Structures are given as C-alpha cells and as structure tokens.
C-alpha cells in the first residue's frame, strides 16, 4: 500500500496554490445572506457543549457524527478522509452515515491548534496590492515577495489537515451538482470558515470560538436559513423522466445503466430575444 504521506501529497498536488486567505471573518460571513432573528449565544467550554450548540443552530439539518464511518468516495489509497461531522438536509435520504453526495456542509475537527493548516498575516499588516491594472502587479510582487507571508503552513500536521480537507472537497464536488459549498475547520479552540468552488477555496482568518462563539453561531444561523441555491446547490440541474422509448435511446447514447438517474439542465430564456420584429429587424408593437 502507498504510504499515507504519498497519498496526502497526491491530494494536495491536485489542488496547487488554490487556497486564498485569510479573509476577515465579518467579510466572510457575507457569502451568506443575513437571516431573520438572532442566534442565542451559548457558552461553549466542552466538546459536549459544542455539539449541543451546533444542533440548536442547525435545526433545518441533521447534524451527524461521521468520524468513524467512511464513505467510499473519501477513501483514497486505502486511507479514510471522511469529515468529523456532516450536515444533511433534514429527512433527506442518504446512503449510510457518511454520504458526501447528500451532504450540505461538513465540519473537520482536529484536537490541536498545531494542526491548523494556515498561517494568518499580522492583523495590522495589509498585504493586498492596491495597484492596477494587472500588468502593473509584477513590480509590486517583485518588491514585496520577501515580505509576503506564507499562508499554507509547511509542518507535517498542517499538510495532513489540508489533504484531509481536499479529499472531502473532491468527493463533495464529484458526487453533487454544486456551484460552491461551505465547510468549517476547528483546530483546538480555533475555528475557520471555508468557501469552496471548483477553482479553489477562500479561507477565513481564524478566531477563538471558545472565547467568542458569535461568528460560528452567526455562520450556522445563516446557513440554516438560506435557500439551497444560496448554499451552492446548482438549481439549474433537475431530475428528468422520459418516455420509455426515449429513455432507452438516451441511456444507450450516454452509456449509462437503466438504474442510473437522469438529469436535465434548465436553460434560462431571454424573453427580450423572442419579441417579434418587423421586416427591417426592428421590434414590432404588439397588443395583448
């Protein structure tokens, strides 16, 4: 069997330099629309307090401990990379305890802050270039390269955590019609939010959730109340059923079995393009 270090290196090799951060937490929360009402701020001192609080904030979901139940999609090279906890839409069907194809978001929990895979720049330093256009950035990076902080930590535990996150994300996008998705990373008493799409990940600055649970509560409160489209589900993809004669032909052309689900895409139509035109191509008036 290939070593776990080699598997982790391969996972990270599929995601080179695609972590962007760190984004201020208040700014990251804008990925989700504000929800009516306010979450109750709990006191979180123990792991049990955390679980109770998470469930109170995610009442529209089933929060499930997935740590000991691998999904085949998160077994890579014989090693398990399932999330610690998964959020599923309440009462939705799923295959087993861990089912990345049905998961709405996930949480990875590591016991130590040393397992945090990222290094935040100092709070009082802004490394964001303000010059443009793009071709003018080269002198900036040449000047500031030696001072720009390394965001991805290079210690062994950090590398392992990043590989764990990438394995979950790969399975998430491989098994769902998604535009984007969210996850939470807890390392010791510190937390980060992550926004994923197929091009990379935006990472929030870390915060000590045991001292200030507010950002975590607000994030989960918003996630619990937004629509599926705002959680990243591609709502333009819908299940379809065809007439028997069409069904067999389509399946043969696609090379899929009779039990595999079929999906179609909803393509928006610009009604302005459908307005009648006169002989010279000008929109003609119509009476309704």
Secondary structure, 3 states (H helix, E strand, C coil): CCCHHHHHHHHHHCCCCCEEEEECHHHHHHHCCCCCCCCCCCCCCCHHHHHHHHHHHCCCEEEEECCCCCCHHHEECCEECCCCEEEEECCCCCCCCCCCCCEEEEEEEECCHHHCCECCCCCCCCCCCCCCCHHHHHHHHHHHCCCCCCCECCCHHHHHHHHHHHHHHHHHHHHCCECCEEEEEEECCEEEEEEEECCEEEEECCEECCCCCHHHHHHHHHHHHCCCHHHCECCCEEECCCCHHHHHHHHHHHCCCCCCCCEEECCCCCHHHHCCECCCCCECCCCC
